[in-house]
Amino acid sequence: MGSPVVNALAPLFAYAFAASGCGGLRTHVAGTEVVMRASGALWIGAERSLVAADLHLEKGSSYAVRGQMLPPYDTRETLSRLEAEVAATAPAALILLGDTFHDRRAEQRLAADDAERLRALARGRRLIWVVGNHDADGPQALPGETADELSLAGLVLRHEPQGGLQPGEVAGHLHPAAKVRAPRGTVRRRCFVTDAERAILPAFGAYAGGLNVRDAAFAGMFARPPLAGALASSRVRAIGWRQLADD
């Protein structure tokens, strides 16, 4: 089921509900069908692969070490959401797209039950850790495969987007967020951003922030004004470029 999205990219994007019941945007990146899920994860159906970027596990404990106290529940909350996505999609592969840990000592600070939850996510499927700038060494005591980047279904999955046009690239790192103009002001949401040639995923982690997609960091990455898939409660809303506001 779907209805056309009214924006400059309407021929390329259609709104649909994911089979799990989680509202999503079904589209193509460089010809490969993907679903941008309301959780912020990306589903690549042809490979039964679930992709999530920038979990930043143990960010709260990292801040605590430096004396800035945050509630120490971010890892638990992030893993609960990831477990729900795995239960909903039953992926053959779970791909963590870099900065899964907030720093290189984060794995050591994991609670024993949280480490076991990560081990459980690897059972019965491939668990692939694409390394990022925060976790360049990859996991040390957890199962799975480590990669700098991964080719899958005609796409190249990596943590940090490369400069210029990169057809087929799926990346994270920039934590895209959409600031949307509304009649009574503006609303800010984490978002996917894509021009149907490449896609940048939102940060999945509970404590991860967001960078406005109109920031200069995104300049030159898209062949045409991109669409933002804004995370809004139980669905992803397609937002055209002209509806997006600067900070």
N, C-alpha and C positions, 0 to 999 in steps of 0.2 A: 504494500500500500504506500502511496506517496502522493504528494501534490507538489507542483512546481514552486521553487523558491524564487521570489520576485527580487532580482537584482541583476547586475550586469553579467553574472555568470550563470544565469538560469539554465542555459542549455547543458551545462556541465554538472550541475548539482541537483539532487532530488532529496526531499525530506522523507525519511522512513523510520519506522520503529524497528529496532533490533529484535531478533527472535526471542531474546531473553526477557523481553518486556521492558528493557531499558531504552528509552527513546534515544535515537542516534541519527546521525547524518550518514547516509550511504552515498559514496562518491567514488571517483577513480583518481589515483595518483599515478601519472605516467602510464595509464592504461590498465593498471591493476586495481580491482575493486577492493575498497576498504570501508570499514564502518568506524566512524568517530563516535565512541560510546560516551554516555553521559558521565561515566566515572572519570573520564580523561584518558582512558586506555584506547588503543587502536586495535581493531580486529582485522586480520588479513585472512579472509575465509578460505582462499585457495590453498593456503598452507596450514589452516587451523592454528594460527599463531596469534597470541595476545601480546601486545607491546605496551609497556608502561615506562615512562621516562621520569627521572629526577625524583626518586622517592625520598632522598636525603634522610635515610634512617639515622636515628640518634642525633638529630640536630639539637633537640632539647638538652640532651646530656652534654653536647659539645659547648653550648652556651653556659651550662651550669659550671663546667670546668673553669670557664673564664669569669665566673662570678655573676653572670646574668641569669637569674633564675626564671625558668619557664616550666609550666606543668610538664612532667616527664612522661606524657602519654602519646607523643606523636608517633613513635614506632608502632605501638599497639594499634592505634587508629588506622595508620596507613596499611598495616598488614591485614587488618580486618577488611578493609575495602578491597585489597588485592585478592584476598581469599574469596570474597563474594564474587568478584569478576571471574576467577578461575572456576568457581562452582557453576556460574551462569553459562560459561562458554565451553567448558571442558576442552581446553586447548591441547594440541599435541606438543606445542612449544610455548614456553613463557619466556619472553625476551625483555630483559631489564636494560633500558637504553641509557645507561650511564648515570653517574652520581646517585647510585642506589644507596651508598653510604655517604654521610655528610663529610666525613674526613677519614684519614687512613687508620685511625685508631677506633673508629666507631664499631667495627665488628667485635673488638675486645670488650666494648661496653654493653653489648647486647645482653639482655636478660636471657637466661637459659631457655625459658619457654618461648621467647621470640625467635631464638636461633632454631629451636625445634620446629617452629611454624615455617620458617624458611626451608628447612630440610623437607618438610612435608610437601611443600609446593613443588619440589623436584621429583617426587615419586610419581611414576607413571607417565612422565613427559620429559622433554628436554628443557632444562633451565639454562638460559644463556645470559651471561653477564657481559654486556658491552661496557667497557670501562669508560669513565669520564674524567674530568679534571679533578674532581674531589676524591675519586677512588681509583686512581690510575694503576694500583697494584692488583686490583680485583680482590675477590674474597680469598681468604687463606684457609679457613677450616669448614667451609660450606660446600655442598655439592654443586655440580653444574660445570658448564664450559665458559671459558673467558675468551673474549674477542675484542679486537680494536674496532672492527666493523663487520657487518654481515650482509651478504647478498641473498635476497629472498624474493621469489616471485617477480623478478624484474626490478626490484627495489634495492637500494643500498641503505642499510640501517646503520647509523652512527650516532655518537653522542652530540658532538658539536657540529653545527651546519658549516659547510664550507662557503667561502665567499663567491659571489656571482651566481649565475644561473646553474643549478645542479638538478637536471631532470631525473626523477626517480629517487631523490634523496628523502629519507625520513629521519628526522633528528629531534633532539630535545634541547637542553642546555639554556635556552633563552627564556624559558618560563613565560610564554606569551600570555597576555591578558588583554581583554577587550573592554574599552570604556565606551559605553553605548549611550548615545543621546536618547532621552525619553522626554515626554511632555512635561514631567514634573522634576526634571533634573537629569542626572546621569547615573548609570549603574556600571560597576566594574566586575568582571567575571574572568576567571581563567578561560583560556580558549585554545582550540586548534587554529592554525592558520595555514591556508593552502591556496594555490592557484591552479590546482589539478596537475601540476608538474612535480611539485615537491610539497612536503608537509612538515610542519614543526608542531610537536606535541606539547600540551600543557604539562606543567609539573604535577606529578601524582601525589607527592608527599604532603602530609597534613600541615607542616610548618613551612613549606616552600612558598616563596613570594611570586610576584608576577611582574613582567615588563610589558608596558604598553606596546602593542603591535605597530603603532605609528612612530615608535622610537627609531632613531637613526640606526640602531643596531640591526634592524630588519631591512634597511635600504639596499636596493639592488639585488635582492634575493628572488624576486618574483617577476615573471614575464608580463604579468598583467595585474591590475589591482586585485589582491587576494580576497578570499572570503574567510571570515572568522566563524568558527563553530564554537559559540559561547556555551559554557557549562551552566545550565540553569536548572537547579533542583533535579528533576528526573528526566530531563531531556537536553539535547543539544540544539541550540537555536542558531540558524544561519543568519549572519549579520553581514550585509554588504559594506564595502569600504567607505562609502559616503556616510553611513550611519555611525561610524566610529569617530570618537573624539580624542583629541590630544590631551595629555595631562596638563 
